[in-house]
Structure formats: structure tokens, C-alpha cells
Amino acid sequence: MALIENIQFLKKYFPGIWYKLREKADEIDESRIKMATSRTGKPTLEVLSEGNTISLHSKYDPVREAQALIDKIDPDEIARHEHFFFYGLGLGYHVEEFVKRYPDKFITLYEPNIDIFKCFISSRRLDLLNRRFIKSIYVVEKDTDAEAFAADFLNRYIERISFITLPAYERIFHEEFERFKPLFVEHARFSRMSRGTIIAHEKRWAINSMMNFVDNLNNPNIFHCDRDNFTDKPAILVAAGPSLDDELDNLRRVKKEGSAYIFAVSSAIKALAAHDIHPDGVVSMDPHQTNFYTFTELVEKGITDVPLIYGTSLGFECLSYYQGPKLYMTMDRDWVSPYYLKYPDKRPLEIVNDAPSVAVTTLQLLALLGFNPIIFVGQNLGMRNKQSYANGIQFESHQHGEGVTRDHMATARDLAGTFEIEDVYGEQMLTNPTYYAFKKALEHRITSFPGRRYINTTKGGAKIEGTEFVPMDQLFGKELSERVVAEEWYKVDNVLERYDIQYLTKQDAKIYAAWQGLKKNLEKTEEVLDRISDCFKYRRKRQLEGEFIQLDKHFKSISKNPFYRVFISPLNMLETQFFGLKMQTIHVQSDDSEKGRMVAQNFGQYVGECRRDLENVADTLYERIHKKILEIVPA
């Protein structure tokens, strides 16, 4: 029986789906969904929708209907994509036809109705769809599943995706489809933005983390500051939006009275410094080498009393340029600090997440430190009177990898693709896809820290879900009523003693040995690749299998090597992911000659990139870290 075979299939390969179905796999809501038989004798499904019974597949010939559907897919669409997302499984005729024609393409199955999926596993066999090429299966059980599934899918896979819908689903499950498709598109846009950010920043993130680690050993971790100074104290997060101009006098009063901690994010410091307002801290995490330009007003004016709270992947040039106190927060893009540092009680480091905007990361930081309420200033998330930033702000903008100096007025790029959203007054305002992504990221981060107040004072700014709009002058005497800011709150004694020094030296000895081992493994891997190329060139097919085994052995050693994981892989994050995708395709390749060609090409390219990074970057930067650790704790 198909049901028994499918249960075994799901238990083995997709246990999460089986867990969802296990108690009532054969119970179907027959008041809405019924099995029927087509004229050709093939099973089909009838669904009751808005009082009408609609057939999910052709009543005459569902197989021929499926063939016609796949015929309509543009061959260029097939050629451009490796992964196809099927919205609506039904009884799977169209998916079976697709797999038959394109057996080397990966597929994901999405079924918005759990009873239809039960019908499928009761009557059709999943293993006919070629298990090795099924990436994921999603079955909706409740309304909230749709967004979670869209996010999970697009976070999990980085290749280009083609979206295929079984036509009847757009009619029968109209509301579900109309709810899901925008979610999918929105998450896809955010994923593309994230990947674009990774492509632009990945080497800088890694290099900065390596370079900054030496400074981190001298500077305090902000999480080592006295938390009593922060817990349930108000903090003001100052962004650089046009509405910042409205609040300069209020911020000057807050600073004078010490009624809240003021934290400026990146270029907002320019506007504050220009008006002689010294915040309690400035937060920065931009990995670009020109990020020091953000702080020119402070440096030129000789202002040294504003602490810099920097993400450990900040452009390393900033740390020598900035003259004030410095504290760090360990970023999730930093693989170096978590490898070396641990507390004596074995706790791991506190990690702060990178985000599309430094304001989002700062919000997480303030929440983790215990501030409450958190008050937003200048967080417009859109344009106001054709302005993108507060008056007087000039900074380096990075477009297509190039630094461009810009001012506070909206550029053509800012205005491209603008659309309207609701502002704090319930009116409409202009935003663009980038600002909208920042808004959604802020809202998501707010939901991660419930149980505290989030106050938005940004006049004319976007409505931010999870916040309440209160003009800033109405907070005085209430939320801003007494002095709360502790003097020199940023000072921490005995910085290094906060960590397990024995663990630090042990990890360095371990990675030093791994460094030497990685060089040998790369050499052996290149030797095997040369032999595979020769086998392919001289048609020695019998030798290929043995060489594949040796290659797999050496590459597993490389991928587990601590030096590779900490210093090499982060330099090529997306390349590593793409390489993993290519390897999935290679592993299911049955033709040894073709497999040999693909292995030689893809492995050779990736191993070559690893060797270049080892010789040009990692060797030099690791030696710098190793030398610093020996200075701290002589061998």
C-alpha cells in the first residue's frame, strides 16, 4: 500500500512531516475533500470551495493535463534554475512529470492543505519523485505556518528558485495563495539583499574580525559593564533621519539632565557633534575601510569623551583613528572571538546579530543590556520633504562596491521604486525597498524582546509595529524625569581577567597545529585532483572511484579543520555555500566520467581559492594574533 511505503519514506527522510501526521495520517476531512476517479481511471481530488465542488485535477486525464502544464514552462526558465518550488502538490501528477523530464533538478514541495497531503500519501508514492532531489517538503497545518515556511525556505537555500503553481490552487485556495505569494516575494527580496550584503562584505567581515581581535584583548566588552547602570533605565536610540532636526533641543536637554542614555548610530553622530551634543555612546559596525569618515567631526573637534561601541567586524581602520574610549560587542559575523574567548564558568560570549541597519543591531544591544524603555529618535524609515537624512550629514555611501560621498538630500537611487506606507499620524509617506526592509527588521527585533516599552518619537516617520508614538517633549517629567546616567559607565577593570586565559592559550595551541595540518591537507587534495584530471583526460574510469574516496577523505579533514573553520571559510561564506550545493549535484551524478569532470572543475576552483586566502590573508593575520597571545601569556 502507498500509505505504508510513504510513512516509511517520511520517517526516514522527512521526520518532521511524519511527526505532524503521525496520529491521524489516514483521517481526512471528507466534508471538504473527496477522492474521485477520472475517466482514464486515474485518481483525482474534488474540493468544496465556497459552496462549489471543484476538481483539483482534470476529470478526464490528469496525466495529460500535467504534461501540458510542464510543456508551458519556458526552457530558458529550466536552464536558468537548479531548484523549483512547487506550490500545491495535489496528487503530484505535475511534479512526477517534471521529475521525469528534468531528473537532475532539485525540487521543494509546498502543500497548503494538510488533508490534501494525506490524500496524496494514501494514494500516490513519494519515492517516485526521486528522493535525492527533494530538498524540502512543507505541509501547512495552521495559518502561521505560511510565513514561517517562506522564511525557512529562503534562509535555507541560496540558489536561484523558480516558483511553479498548480493552477487550481489559485482558485480553490485563493486567500492562502494571495497571503503566501507576497510573503515569498518579500522574504526572497530580503534574502537577496542579505546575500548582496554578504558578497560585498564577507572578506571585510572576516579580515576585520581577525585584525580587531588583538584590540579586543585590550578593550572592554560592553557586556562586562555594570548592568545595574542600565537595567530599567531609559535609553534613546538616535538615528540620522530627517526628523532628528526636530529633536536637537530636546536631546541637548536630556544630555544636560542625564535623564536617559543617548546612543547615536553611525552617521547620526555627525549631526549631534555639529550641534555640540555629546551622546553617551556611538554604535558602529560598518565593515568598510572608509567608515572612519563617520567620526571626522569628533576627531577634528578633539572630542574624546564619547565611547565608541564597535562590532568586532567593524572596519579595522576605525580603531586606530578613533580617539575616544572603545568597547566592543561580539558580532555573529565574527568567528575569531568565539573560538578563542570563553568565561571561566564556561559560558560562551554574548553575541549580537548583524542586521540590515546598525539601528536594528543597536536595538538588540540595548535590550540585552536591560534598558527600558527604548526610545527612537530620527528613525524615519523613509523620505521627508525629499530628505533622507538630517541636515548637515555627509558620509561615504557604498554603491556597487564603490565609495560615493553624499549629503542629506534623497538621491535618485533613494527615490527609485518608492511606495507609500503608513506614518505615525496614520497618513501616507514615501519609503523605498531598503528603508522598508529596515522597518521590517526593526519590528522583528522588537518581537524578540517583549515585556518592555518601545517609544517612537520620530515626527513624520514610519509607523513601527510594537512601538507607541509619543512626541519627545511629552516624555519629560514622565519617562525622562530623573538623572540616571552613571559617570564613566564604560570603564571596566581587569579586562583580560574576565576571560579564561588557560582556554585562550589552549585554543591557540590547537589552531596552530591545525594551521600546519591544513597546509598538508590542501596539498594532498590538490594531488588527488590532479590524478582525477588525468583519469578523465586519459579515460581511466576504473581508477576514478578510488580517487573519489581519497578526495572525500581529505576534504572531510579540511572541513573539520579548526583553522579552516575560523580563518578560511568565513572569507568565502557564499562560495562555501555554493560549493556545497554543487557537491550535492555531483554526489547524485551516476556517470563517473561526468562526475570526474565536475569534481576536477569545482573542487579545483574552491581549493585554489582556499589556498590563495591562506597565503594572502590568513597566514599573516593569524601570526599577528598568535604573537599577541604569546605576549599576554608567554609560552
SVG drawing of the C-alpha trace seen along z (x, -y; Angstrom):
<svg xmlns="http://www.w3.org/2000/svg" viewBox="-23 -73 80 75">
<polyline fill="none" stroke="black" stroke-width="0.4" points="0.0,0.0 1.2,-3.5 0.4,-4.8 2.7,-2.3 5.5,-3.0 5.1,-6.7 5.1,-6.5 8.4,-4.7 9.7,-7.3 8.7,-10.2 10.0,-8.6 13.4,-8.1 13.9,-11.3 11.3,-13.9 10.6,-13.0 9.2,-16.5 6.4,-15.9 5.7,-12.4 5.7,-13.9 2.9,-16.3 0.9,-13.5 1.6,-10.5 -1.6,-10.4 -4.1,-10.9 -2.3,-10.2 -5.4,-8.4 -8.1,-10.8 -9.3,-13.2 -12.0,-15.9 -14.3,-14.4 -16.8,-17.2 -14.5,-19.4 -12.1,-17.0 -13.0,-13.8 -11.2,-11.3 -12.7,-10.7 -11.8,-8.8 -11.1,-10.4 -12.4,-8.9 -8.9,-7.4 -9.2,-5.6 -6.6,-7.8 -7.5,-9.1 -8.2,-12.8 -9.5,-15.1 -12.7,-17.2 -12.6,-20.2 -15.6,-22.0 -14.9,-25.8 -17.5,-28.5 -20.3,-26.0 -19.0,-24.7 -17.2,-21.4 -14.0,-21.9 -11.8,-19.2 -8.1,-19.7 -7.0,-17.8 -8.6,-17.1 -11.7,-14.9 -10.8,-13.3 -7.0,-12.8 -4.9,-14.2 -1.7,-12.8 -2.2,-14.6 -3.1,-17.8 0.2,-17.6 2.1,-17.1 0.5,-20.2 1.4,-22.2 5.1,-21.3 5.1,-21.9 4.2,-25.6 7.4,-26.1 9.9,-28.2 13.0,-26.1 15.2,-29.1 13.5,-29.1 14.5,-25.5 18.1,-26.2 18.5,-29.2 17.4,-27.5 18.6,-24.4 15.8,-24.4 12.0,-24.5 9.4,-25.4 6.0,-23.7 3.1,-25.5 0.4,-22.9 1.1,-19.2 -2.4,-17.8 -1.8,-14.2 1.6,-15.1 1.0,-14.4 2.7,-17.6 5.6,-17.0 6.1,-13.5 6.1,-14.7 8.6,-17.4 10.9,-15.0 10.6,-12.6 11.7,-15.3 14.3,-17.0 15.7,-14.4 18.7,-16.5 16.7,-19.5 16.1,-19.9 12.5,-20.4 10.7,-21.6 7.0,-20.6 4.6,-23.0 1.1,-21.9 -1.2,-24.5 -3.8,-21.9 -2.9,-19.1 -5.9,-16.9 -4.8,-17.0 -1.3,-15.9 -3.0,-13.0 -4.8,-12.1 -1.6,-12.1 0.3,-9.8 -2.7,-7.5 -2.8,-7.0 0.5,-8.0 4.1,-7.1 6.6,-9.8 9.6,-7.7 8.6,-8.1 9.7,-11.7 13.4,-10.8 14.2,-11.3 17.7,-12.5 16.4,-15.6 13.7,-16.6 15.2,-19.4 12.2,-20.1 8.6,-19.3 6.3,-21.8 2.7,-21.0 0.6,-23.8 -1.4,-22.9 -2.2,-26.4 -2.3,-29.9 1.0,-31.0 2.9,-28.2 2.9,-30.1 5.3,-32.9 7.5,-30.6 7.8,-28.3 8.6,-31.1 11.3,-32.4 12.7,-29.0 12.9,-28.1 14.6,-31.3 17.1,-31.2 17.9,-27.6 18.6,-27.8 20.8,-30.4 20.4,-29.2 18.0,-30.9 14.5,-29.5 11.7,-29.1 8.1,-29.2 5.6,-26.8 1.9,-26.8 -0.7,-24.1 -3.3,-26.4 -6.4,-25.1 -4.8,-26.2 -5.0,-29.9 -8.8,-29.5 -9.6,-27.0 -7.1,-28.4 -7.3,-31.9 -6.8,-33.6 -4.0,-31.2 -2.2,-31.8 -2.7,-35.6 -1.3,-35.6 1.7,-33.3 3.0,-34.7 3.7,-38.2 5.4,-36.6 7.5,-34.5 8.4,-37.5 9.2,-39.7 11.4,-37.1 13.1,-36.5 13.9,-40.2 15.3,-40.3 17.3,-37.2 18.7,-38.7 19.6,-41.9 21.3,-39.7 23.2,-37.8 24.2,-41.0 25.5,-42.3 27.4,-39.1 29.0,-39.3 30.0,-42.9 31.2,-42.4 32.3,-38.8 36.1,-39.2 36.0,-42.5 33.9,-40.9 36.5,-38.2 39.6,-40.3 38.2,-42.9 37.4,-40.2 41.0,-38.9 42.5,-42.4 40.3,-43.7 40.8,-40.6 44.2,-42.0 42.5,-45.3 39.6,-43.4 42.1,-41.8 42.9,-45.4 39.4,-46.9 36.3,-46.1 33.4,-44.0 30.3,-46.2 28.6,-43.2 31.2,-43.5 30.0,-46.9 27.9,-47.2 24.4,-46.1 22.9,-47.9 23.7,-51.1 21.4,-50.0 18.6,-47.8 15.2,-49.5 16.9,-52.8 15.6,-54.7 17.9,-54.7 17.5,-56.9 18.5,-55.4 19.3,-58.3 19.2,-57.6 20.1,-60.0 16.7,-60.5 15.3,-64.0 13.3,-64.2 16.4,-64.3 16.5,-68.0 13.3,-68.4 14.7,-66.9 18.1,-68.6 17.0,-70.9 15.3,-68.0 18.4,-65.9 20.5,-68.7 18.2,-68.9 18.3,-65.1 22.1,-65.2 22.2,-68.1 19.8,-66.4 21.1,-62.9 17.6,-61.6 18.4,-58.9 21.4,-57.3 21.8,-58.6 23.3,-56.3 23.9,-57.6 24.0,-55.1 26.7,-55.7 26.3,-58.9 23.8,-60.4 26.9,-61.3 27.7,-63.9 24.5,-65.9 24.9,-65.7 28.6,-66.7 27.8,-69.6 25.4,-70.9 27.8,-70.2 25.7,-67.4 27.9,-64.6 25.9,-61.3 26.7,-58.7 27.9,-56.4 28.1,-55.9 27.5,-52.5 29.1,-51.4 29.6,-48.1 30.2,-49.1 33.0,-46.8 34.1,-49.2 37.6,-50.8 36.1,-54.3 33.8,-54.0 36.3,-56.2 34.8,-59.1 31.7,-58.8 33.8,-60.1 35.7,-63.0 33.7,-65.7 34.6,-64.1 38.3,-63.8 38.6,-67.2 37.0,-68.9 39.1,-66.9 36.1,-65.3 37.3,-62.3 34.6,-61.8 32.1,-59.8 32.7,-56.0 32.7,-54.0 30.8,-50.7 32.0,-48.8 31.0,-45.5 34.0,-43.2 33.7,-43.1 33.9,-46.9 36.4,-48.3 39.7,-47.9 40.9,-51.3 38.4,-53.0 40.0,-51.7 43.3,-53.5 41.6,-56.6 39.0,-57.0 40.5,-58.8 37.8,-58.2 37.1,-55.2 36.3,-52.0 34.2,-49.0 33.3,-46.0 30.3,-43.8 31.0,-40.3 29.1,-40.0 27.7,-36.9 29.9,-37.5 33.0,-37.2 34.3,-33.6 37.6,-34.5 36.4,-35.8 34.0,-33.0 36.7,-30.5 39.3,-32.0 37.3,-33.5 35.2,-31.9 34.3,-32.8 35.9,-30.9 32.4,-29.4 32.4,-28.0 29.7,-30.4 30.1,-31.4 30.4,-35.0 27.3,-37.2 26.7,-37.5 24.9,-40.4 23.5,-39.8 24.4,-41.7 21.4,-43.4 20.4,-45.4 20.8,-48.6 23.0,-49.5 19.9,-50.7 18.5,-47.2 21.7,-45.8 21.8,-48.7 18.2,-47.9 19.2,-44.3 22.2,-45.5 20.2,-47.9 17.6,-45.2 20.2,-42.7 21.8,-45.3 18.4,-45.7 17.4,-49.2 13.7,-50.0 12.1,-52.0 13.9,-52.2 13.1,-55.5 13.6,-56.0 14.6,-59.4 15.2,-60.2 14.0,-56.8 12.1,-58.0 12.5,-54.8 11.6,-56.9 11.9,-60.3 10.6,-63.6 10.5,-66.7 12.9,-64.9 15.4,-64.4 16.8,-61.0 19.0,-62.3 19.1,-65.1 20.6,-68.4 24.4,-68.7 25.1,-65.0 27.7,-63.9 29.1,-60.5 30.5,-57.7 27.8,-55.7 28.7,-52.3 27.1,-51.6 28.2,-48.6 31.3,-48.3 32.4,-51.9 32.5,-54.7 30.4,-57.8 30.2,-60.9 26.6,-62.0 24.7,-64.5 21.3,-64.6 19.1,-65.0 17.4,-62.0 19.3,-60.7 17.8,-59.3 18.7,-55.8 16.8,-56.6 13.7,-57.7 13.8,-54.7 11.0,-52.2 9.4,-54.4 5.9,-53.5 3.6,-54.7 3.3,-53.3 1.5,-54.5 3.3,-57.1 3.0,-57.7 0.0,-60.0 -2.0,-57.5 -1.2,-59.4 0.8,-58.2 4.6,-58.7 7.2,-57.7 9.6,-54.9 11.7,-52.6 12.5,-48.9 15.7,-49.4 14.0,-51.5 11.1,-49.1 13.5,-46.2 14.9,-48.2 11.4,-48.7 10.5,-45.0 13.9,-44.1 13.2,-46.6 9.7,-45.2 11.0,-41.6 13.7,-42.5 11.1,-44.2 9.1,-41.0 12.2,-39.2 12.3,-41.3 8.7,-41.5 7.9,-42.9 9.4,-46.4 8.2,-49.7 9.3,-50.9 8.5,-54.6 8.8,-56.2 9.2,-60.0 10.0,-60.4 7.7,-63.1 6.6,-62.2 8.4,-58.8 7.0,-55.4 4.7,-53.7 6.7,-50.9 4.7,-47.9 5.4,-47.3 6.1,-50.9 3.9,-53.7 4.2,-57.2 4.8,-59.9 6.3,-63.3 9.5,-63.7 8.7,-66.8 5.8,-64.9 8.3,-62.4 9.9,-65.0 8.6,-64.7 7.4,-61.1 9.8,-58.6 12.5,-61.3 12.2,-62.6 15.5,-62.0 19.2,-61.6 20.0,-58.0 23.3,-58.2 26.3,-56.9 29.5,-58.8 32.2,-56.8 29.8,-53.9 32.0,-52.5 35.1,-51.8 35.9,-48.2 38.8,-47.0 41.0,-43.9 39.7,-43.4 41.6,-40.2 40.9,-38.6 37.2,-38.4 38.1,-35.5 39.5,-32.0 43.2,-32.7 44.1,-29.0 41.3,-28.3 42.7,-31.1 46.2,-29.6 44.8,-26.1 42.8,-27.2 45.8,-28.9 47.9,-25.8 45.1,-23.8 44.7,-26.2 48.4,-26.5 48.6,-22.7 45.5,-22.9 47.2,-25.6 50.1,-23.3 47.7,-20.4 45.6,-22.4 48.5,-23.2 49.3,-19.5 45.6,-18.6 45.3,-21.2 48.5,-19.8 47.1,-16.2 43.8,-17.4 45.4,-19.1 47.4,-15.9 44.2,-13.8 42.5,-16.4 45.5,-16.2 45.1,-12.4 41.3,-12.7 42.0,-15.2 44.4,-12.6 41.8,-9.8 39.3,-12.0 41.8,-13.0 43.2,-9.5 39.8,-7.7 40.9,-5.7 37.4,-5.2 38.3,-2.3 40.7,-4.4 38.1,-7.2 36.1,-5.6 39.2,-5.1 40.3,-8.7 36.8,-9.9 37.1,-8.1 40.5,-9.7 39.2,-13.1 36.2,-12.8 38.5,-11.7 40.9,-14.7 38.1,-17.2 36.3,-16.0 39.6,-16.6 39.7,-20.1 36.1,-21.0 36.6,-19.8 40.0,-21.7 39.6,-24.5 41.9,-26.8 39.8,-26.4 36.6,-26.9 37.8,-30.1 40.1,-31.8 39.4,-30.4 35.7,-29.6 34.5,-33.0 36.5,-34.6 34.3,-32.8 30.9,-32.3 28.8,-32.3 31.4,-30.5 31.3,-27.8 27.6,-27.5 27.5,-27.4 30.3,-24.8 28.1,-22.7 25.2,-23.0 27.4,-21.9 28.6,-18.9 25.0,-17.8 24.7,-17.7 28.0,-15.9 27.1,-13.2 23.9,-12.2 25.7,-12.1 25.8,-8.5 28.2,-8.9 31.7,-8.6 33.3,-10.5 31.0,-13.4 31.4,-13.2 35.2,-13.3 34.9,-16.4 32.6,-18.2 34.8,-17.3 38.0,-18.5 36.4,-21.8 34.5,-22.6 36.9,-21.2 39.9,-22.6 38.4,-26.1 37.3,-26.0 40.6,-24.5 42.5,-27.1 40.5,-29.9 41.2,-28.5 44.9,-28.3 45.0,-31.9 43.2,-33.1 45.5,-31.1 48.7,-32.5 47.5,-36.1 45.4,-36.8 45.0,-34.2 48.7,-33.3 49.7,-37.0 46.7,-37.8 46.9,-34.6 50.6,-35.2 49.6,-38.6 47.1,-37.0 49.5,-34.2 52.2,-36.8 49.7,-38.8 48.7,-35.8 52.3,-34.8 52.9,-38.4 49.9,-38.0 50.8,-34.5 54.4,-33.7 54.9,-30.0"/>
</svg>
